[in-house]
Amino acid sequence: MENSKGAICQSCGMPMQKEEYFGTNGDGSKNREYCNFCFRGGKFVDEGITVEQKIDQVVEIAKTKMNMPEGKAREMANNTIPKLKRWQR
């Protein structure tokens, strides 16, 4: 999936604007659907996490790393994360 800035991770919604942001498949090749924080070596780093837990995780990162107010971060995460490929069931 892409936004106006390019590919976004289909697990956490992070923009993947640089090659090093892409995750890796089991054979070491780049995975263009998931970022390196979510997907390495062909597996999800946080296998078994729920969509609600992923939202909480993304909110915490947005607050601490991006200085985003919690309300705005939660609204953004709630509007984005459930629509991503990993969470479609």
HELIX and SHEET records of a PDB file:
HELIX    1   1 GLU A   19  TYR A   21  5                                   3    
HELIX    2   2 VAL A   51  MET A   66  1                                  16    
HELIX    3   3 GLU A   70  THR A   80  1                                  11    
HELIX    4   4 ILE A   81  LYS A   83  5                                   3    
HELIX    5   5 LYS A   85  TRP A   87  5                                   3    
SHEET    1   A 2 GLU A   2  ASN A   3  0                                        
SHEET    2   A 2 GLY A   6  ALA A   7 -1                                        
SHEET    1   B 2 PHE A  22  THR A  24  0                                        
SHEET    2   B 2 LYS A  30  CYS A  35 -1                                        
SHEET    1   C 2 PHE A  39  ARG A  40  0                                        
SHEET    2   C 2 LYS A  43  PHE A  44 -1                                        
END                                                                             
